[in-house]
Amino acid sequence: MPRKKIENKKINAKKQGAVRKTAPNSYRRPWGRYFLGLILVAVTSYGVIQIPWHVGYEYIASLKNRPIQHVSVEGEFFYISKNDIQKILSEKLINDFVDLKIKDLQAEIKDNPWIESVSVRRVWPNSLVVKVKEQQPIALWGDEGFINRFGELIISDNLLKISHFPKLFGERESSNLIVKQYLELTKMLVVHELSITELTIDSARSMRIKIDDSFDVLVGKNHFVDKIDSFLLVYSEQLKANKNEILTVDLRYSHGVAVSWRKNTTHMLTSQRD
C-alpha cells in the first residue's frame, strides 16, 4: 500500500510539470589564459620600453658634440642684409647643436636696432632656421635714430637709407607726444598736397614746421589744430599760387596770419570761414 502511494505521487509530479533545479556552474574561468596574457604583456612592454630608451640614449649621445651644419636665414631685407645676420651667427655659433642656447642667440641678433623681431628654431638633426623681421621706420629722430611704426624711438647711427624721411626734433622724453602731433599734422596737410619735411617742438611746446622743404610754419604751444586749420584756409585761398615765394607763415597771433616773403616783405592775412 505505501509503495503505490509513492508511485502515484511521482506520476502526479510528472503531470504537473518538471521541478526547476539549480544547475551547477559549468563556466570555468580561464586562469591559464590570464596568466599567459600577463606574461605576454610583460614581455611586450619590456621590449617596447627598453629598446627605444636604449636607442634614444645613443641617438642623443651622438648629437652631443655634433656641430651645426646648416643655417637658414629668412625674411625681407632692405635696411640690413643677410650678411649682417650671418656675421652675428658666425661669431655666436660656438656650441654644438644640442647645447646651443636659443634665447641668448635671439637676444644677440635682436640687439641690432634695425631688427623688430627674430625667432630661432632647431631642425633636427643639425640645422637652424632664423626668421628676421625688420623695423619699419616712419620718420627720423634728428641725427640720433628713427621712429618705428609703433611710434617708438630707436637709436641708430645707420640712417643713410632713410635720410630722405621727415625729421623730428625735440626732447627724448617727449618723443611719444611729438610723434602723435606729427601724425595728426600729416593727415591735415596731405589733403592740401603738403607734406612735413621737419617738425621741431621745443621745451616750451612751441612748434616749427618745415613744409615741402620750402617754407616754415610757426605755431605757438596752444590750439595747434585750430591754428593749422586757419593756415590751410589762408593757404588754399591766398598763398597756394605763390607757394615758392613764401619764407615763413607765423600763426602765433590771436587773429590773422603773418606771412614773410623771400623778397623781404611781410603781409598780415586773415582767414575767413563760412
GUKOLPA-979001 format. One record per residue (C-alpha): residue number from 1; z, y, x; residue in one letter. Coordinates in steps of 0.1 Angstrom, whole numbers. Layout:
BEGIN
<seq NUM&z Z&y Y&x X&type A>
...
***
This chain:
BEGIN
<seq 1&z 0&y 0&x 0&type M>
<seq 2&z 7&y 27&x 26&type P>
<seq 3&z -24&y 17&x 45&type R>
<seq 4&z -46&y 26&x 15&type K>
<seq 5&z -29&y 59&x 12&type K>
<seq 6&z -37&y 68&x 47&type I>
<seq 7&z -74&y 58&x 43&type E>
<seq 8&z -76&y 79&x 11&type N>
<seq 9&z -63&y 109&x 29&type K>
<seq 10&z -90&y 106&x 57&type K>
<seq 11&z -116&y 103&x 30&type I>
<seq 12&z -104&y 134&x 12&type N>
<seq 13&z -103&y 153&x 45&type A>
<seq 14&z -140&y 145&x 51&type K>
<seq 15&z -149&y 157&x 17&type K>
<seq 16&z -130&y 190&x 22&type Q>
<seq 17&z -148&y 198&x 54&type G>
<seq 18&z -141&y 194&x 91&type A>
<seq 19&z -110&y 209&x 105&type V>
<seq 20&z -117&y 236&x 132&type R>
<seq 21&z -102&y 228&x 166&type K>
<seq 22&z -99&y 250&x 196&type T>
<seq 23&z -124&y 238&x 222&type A>
<seq 24&z -113&y 235&x 258&type P>
<seq 25&z -125&y 263&x 280&type N>
<seq 26&z -157&y 249&x 295&type S>
<seq 27&z -165&y 282&x 316&type Y>
<seq 28&z -157&y 277&x 352&type R>
<seq 29&z -155&y 309&x 374&type R>
<seq 30&z -180&y 306&x 403&type P>
<seq 31&z -154&y 312&x 430&type W>
<seq 32&z -176&y 297&x 456&type G>
<seq 33&z -204&y 322&x 448&type R>
<seq 34&z -180&y 351&x 450&type Y>
<seq 35&z -168&y 340&x 484&type F>
<seq 36&z -203&y 336&x 497&type L>
<seq 37&z -213&y 370&x 483&type G>
<seq 38&z -184&y 387&x 501&type L>
<seq 39&z -194&y 371&x 534&type I>
<seq 40&z -230&y 383&x 529&type L>
<seq 41&z -219&y 419&x 521&type V>
<seq 42&z -196&y 419&x 552&type A>
<seq 43&z -224&y 406&x 575&type V>
<seq 44&z -249&y 431&x 560&type T>
<seq 45&z -225&y 460&x 563&type S>
<seq 46&z -218&y 452&x 598&type Y>
<seq 47&z -255&y 452&x 607&type G>
<seq 48&z -262&y 484&x 587&type V>
<seq 49&z -232&y 503&x 602&type I>
<seq 50&z -230&y 491&x 637&type Q>
<seq 51&z -267&y 492&x 647&type I>
<seq 52&z -276&y 528&x 636&type P>
<seq 53&z -244&y 542&x 652&type W>
<seq 54&z -253&y 525&x 684&type H>
<seq 55&z -289&y 536&x 683&type V>
<seq 56&z -279&y 572&x 672&type G>
<seq 57&z -255&y 575&x 701&type Y>
<seq 58&z -282&y 565&x 726&type E>
<seq 59&z -306&y 590&x 710&type Y>
<seq 60&z -282&y 619&x 712&type I>
<seq 61&z -272&y 610&x 747&type A>
<seq 62&z -309&y 610&x 757&type S>
<seq 63&z -312&y 646&x 743&type L>
<seq 64&z -281&y 659&x 760&type K>
<seq 65&z -299&y 671&x 791&type N>
<seq 66&z -333&y 675&x 777&type R>
<seq 67&z -349&y 709&x 783&type P>
<seq 68&z -366&y 729&x 756&type I>
<seq 69&z -403&y 723&x 760&type Q>
<seq 70&z -419&y 743&x 732&type H>
<seq 71&z -411&y 777&x 717&type V>
<seq 72&z -430&y 792&x 688&type S>
<seq 73&z -426&y 830&x 682&type V>
<seq 74&z -437&y 840&x 647&type E>
<seq 75&z -440&y 874&x 630&type G>
<seq 76&z -462&y 905&x 627&type E>
<seq 77&z -461&y 926&x 658&type F>
<seq 78&z -470&y 963&x 661&type F>
<seq 79&z -442&y 982&x 677&type Y>
<seq 80&z -433&y 954&x 701&type I>
<seq 81&z -452&y 924&x 714&type S>
<seq 82&z -446&y 887&x 716&type K>
<seq 83&z -443&y 891&x 753&type N>
<seq 84&z -411&y 912&x 748&type D>
<seq 85&z -396&y 883&x 728&type I>
<seq 86&z -408&y 857&x 752&type Q>
<seq 87&z -393&y 876&x 781&type K>
<seq 88&z -359&y 876&x 764&type I>
<seq 89&z -362&y 839&x 757&type L>
<seq 90&z -372&y 830&x 793&type S>
<seq 91&z -340&y 847&x 805&type E>
<seq 92&z -317&y 831&x 780&type K>
<seq 93&z -330&y 796&x 775&type L>
<seq 94&z -309&y 781&x 803&type I>
<seq 95&z -291&y 755&x 782&type N>
<seq 96&z -306&y 722&x 771&type D>
<seq 97&z -318&y 716&x 736&type F>
<seq 98&z -285&y 703&x 722&type V>
<seq 99&z -261&y 728&x 738&type D>
<seq 100&z -282&y 759&x 730&type L>
<seq 101&z -261&y 785&x 712&type K>
<seq 102&z -284&y 797&x 684&type I>
<seq 103&z -262&y 826&x 672&type K>
<seq 104&z -259&y 840&x 707&type D>
<seq 105&z -297&y 838&x 712&type L>
<seq 106&z -303&y 856&x 679&type Q>
<seq 107&z -279&y 883&x 688&type A>
<seq 108&z -296&y 888&x 721&type E>
<seq 109&z -330&y 892&x 705&type I>
<seq 110&z -316&y 915&x 678&type K>
<seq 111&z -304&y 939&x 704&type D>
<seq 112&z -339&y 952&x 706&type N>
<seq 113&z -338&y 983&x 684&type P>
<seq 114&z -373&y 976&x 670&type W>
<seq 115&z -362&y 942&x 655&type I>
<seq 116&z -349&y 943&x 620&type E>
<seq 117&z -340&y 906&x 617&type S>
<seq 118&z -345&y 874&x 636&type V>
<seq 119&z -340&y 837&x 629&type S>
<seq 120&z -340&y 808&x 654&type V>
<seq 121&z -340&y 772&x 645&type R>
<seq 122&z -343&y 739&x 663&type R>
<seq 123&z -372&y 715&x 657&type V>
<seq 124&z -363&y 680&x 669&type W>
<seq 125&z -366&y 667&x 695&type P>
<seq 126&z -373&y 696&x 719&type N>
<seq 127&z -387&y 727&x 702&type S>
<seq 128&z -376&y 761&x 689&type L>
<seq 129&z -391&y 783&x 662&type V>
<seq 130&z -383&y 820&x 665&type V>
<seq 131&z -391&y 843&x 635&type K>
<seq 132&z -390&y 880&x 640&type V>
<seq 133&z -393&y 909&x 616&type K>
<seq 134&z -399&y 944&x 630&type E>
<seq 135&z -383&y 976&x 619&type Q>
<seq 136&z -404&y 998&x 596&type Q>
<seq 137&z -399&y 1035&x 606&type P>
<seq 138&z -404&y 1064&x 582&type I>
<seq 139&z -396&y 1093&x 604&type A>
<seq 140&z -385&y 1103&x 639&type L>
<seq 141&z -350&y 1115&x 646&type W>
<seq 142&z -357&y 1142&x 672&type G>
<seq 143&z -364&y 1125&x 705&type D>
<seq 144&z -335&y 1101&x 702&type E>
<seq 145&z -348&y 1075&x 678&type G>
<seq 146&z -361&y 1069&x 643&type F>
<seq 147&z -352&y 1064&x 607&type I>
<seq 148&z -360&y 1030&x 593&type N>
<seq 149&z -369&y 1021&x 557&type R>
<seq 150&z -333&y 1017&x 548&type F>
<seq 151&z -325&y 1053&x 559&type G>
<seq 152&z -306&y 1041&x 590&type E>
<seq 153&z -307&y 1059&x 622&type L>
<seq 154&z -319&y 1037&x 650&type I>
<seq 155&z -315&y 1050&x 686&type I>
<seq 156&z -345&y 1041&x 708&type S>
<seq 157&z -365&y 1057&x 736&type D>
<seq 158&z -396&y 1037&x 729&type N>
<seq 159&z -412&y 1062&x 704&type L>
<seq 160&z -448&y 1066&x 717&type L>
<seq 161&z -464&y 1046&x 688&type K>
<seq 162&z -447&y 1068&x 662&type I>
<seq 163&z -450&y 1101&x 679&type S>
<seq 164&z -471&y 1114&x 650&type H>
<seq 165&z -444&y 1107&x 625&type F>
<seq 166&z -424&y 1136&x 609&type P>
<seq 167&z -394&y 1147&x 629&type K>
<seq 168&z -359&y 1152&x 615&type L>
<seq 169&z -333&y 1172&x 634&type F>
<seq 170&z -296&y 1176&x 626&type G>
<seq 171&z -262&y 1162&x 633&type E>
<seq 172&z -260&y 1125&x 636&type R>
<seq 173&z -231&y 1123&x 612&type E>
<seq 174&z -253&y 1139&x 585&type S>
<seq 175&z -283&y 1117&x 591&type S>
<seq 176&z -280&y 1100&x 557&type N>
<seq 177&z -279&y 1133&x 538&type L>
<seq 178&z -308&y 1147&x 558&type I>
<seq 179&z -329&y 1116&x 551&type V>
<seq 180&z -322&y 1119&x 514&type K>
<seq 181&z -333&y 1155&x 514&type Q>
<seq 182&z -364&y 1147&x 534&type Y>
<seq 183&z -374&y 1120&x 509&type L>
<seq 184&z -368&y 1144&x 480&type E>
<seq 185&z -388&y 1172&x 496&type L>
<seq 186&z -416&y 1149&x 504&type T>
<seq 187&z -420&y 1139&x 467&type K>
<seq 188&z -421&y 1175&x 457&type M>
<seq 189&z -446&y 1187&x 483&type L>
<seq 190&z -470&y 1158&x 481&type V>
<seq 191&z -480&y 1169&x 446&type V>
<seq 192&z -495&y 1200&x 462&type H>
<seq 193&z -510&y 1181&x 491&type E>
<seq 194&z -485&y 1194&x 515&type L>
<seq 195&z -465&y 1173&x 540&type S>
<seq 196&z -435&y 1178&x 562&type I>
<seq 197&z -441&y 1179&x 600&type T>
<seq 198&z -405&y 1188&x 609&type E>
<seq 199&z -373&y 1192&x 590&type L>
<seq 200&z -342&y 1208&x 606&type T>
<seq 201&z -308&y 1211&x 589&type I>
<seq 202&z -282&y 1228&x 609&type D>
<seq 203&z -244&y 1225&x 608&type S>
<seq 204&z -243&y 1253&x 581&type A>
<seq 205&z -267&y 1232&x 560&type R>
<seq 206&z -295&y 1258&x 563&type S>
<seq 207&z -329&y 1242&x 562&type M>
<seq 208&z -361&y 1249&x 581&type R>
<seq 209&z -392&y 1230&x 571&type I>
<seq 210&z -425&y 1230&x 590&type K>
<seq 211&z -454&y 1224&x 567&type I>
<seq 212&z -485&y 1206&x 579&type D>
<seq 213&z -478&y 1217&x 615&type D>
<seq 214&z -489&y 1251&x 603&type S>
<seq 215&z -461&y 1274&x 589&type F>
<seq 216&z -423&y 1273&x 584&type D>
<seq 217&z -403&y 1275&x 552&type V>
<seq 218&z -368&y 1288&x 555&type L>
<seq 219&z -343&y 1276&x 529&type V>
<seq 220&z -306&y 1285&x 525&type G>
<seq 221&z -279&y 1259&x 521&type K>
<seq 222&z -277&y 1262&x 483&type N>
<seq 223&z -300&y 1252&x 455&type H>
<seq 224&z -328&y 1240&x 478&type F>
<seq 225&z -346&y 1221&x 450&type V>
<seq 226&z -349&y 1253&x 428&type D>
<seq 227&z -360&y 1273&x 458&type K>
<seq 228&z -387&y 1248&x 467&type I>
<seq 229&z -399&y 1249&x 431&type D>
<seq 230&z -402&y 1287&x 434&type S>
<seq 231&z -421&y 1283&x 467&type F>
<seq 232&z -445&y 1258&x 453&type L>
<seq 233&z -452&y 1281&x 423&type L>
<seq 234&z -459&y 1310&x 446&type V>
<seq 235&z -480&y 1288&x 469&type Y>
<seq 236&z -502&y 1274&x 442&type S>
<seq 237&z -508&y 1309&x 426&type E>
<seq 238&z -509&y 1332&x 456&type Q>
<seq 239&z -508&y 1316&x 490&type L>
<seq 240&z -529&y 1285&x 490&type K>
<seq 241&z -562&y 1303&x 496&type A>
<seq 242&z -547&y 1319&x 528&type N>
<seq 243&z -527&y 1289&x 540&type K>
<seq 244&z -538&y 1291&x 576&type N>
<seq 245&z -527&y 1328&x 579&type E>
<seq 246&z -491&y 1321&x 569&type I>
<seq 247&z -464&y 1322&x 596&type L>
<seq 248&z -432&y 1318&x 576&type T>
<seq 249&z -421&y 1317&x 540&type V>
<seq 250&z -385&y 1329&x 536&type D>
<seq 251&z -367&y 1316&x 505&type L>
<seq 252&z -333&y 1330&x 513&type R>
<seq 253&z -334&y 1357&x 487&type Y>
<seq 254&z -319&y 1358&x 452&type S>
<seq 255&z -351&y 1369&x 437&type H>
<seq 256&z -386&y 1366&x 453&type G>
<seq 257&z -401&y 1351&x 484&type V>
<seq 258&z -408&y 1369&x 517&type A>
<seq 259&z -440&y 1358&x 534&type V>
<seq 260&z -447&y 1367&x 570&type S>
<seq 261&z -484&y 1365&x 581&type W>
<seq 262&z -498&y 1358&x 615&type R>
<seq 263&z -511&y 1394&x 616&type K>
<seq 264&z -475&y 1407&x 618&type N>
<seq 265&z -473&y 1418&x 582&type T>
<seq 266&z -447&y 1408&x 556&type T>
<seq 267&z -450&y 1408&x 518&type H>
<seq 268&z -424&y 1402&x 491&type M>
<seq 269&z -437&y 1380&x 463&type L>
<seq 270&z -421&y 1369&x 431&type T>
<seq 271&z -426&y 1337&x 412&type S>
<seq 272&z -434&y 1339&x 375&type Q>
<seq 273&z -426&y 1309&x 353&type R>
<seq 274&z -438&y 1303&x 318&type D>
***
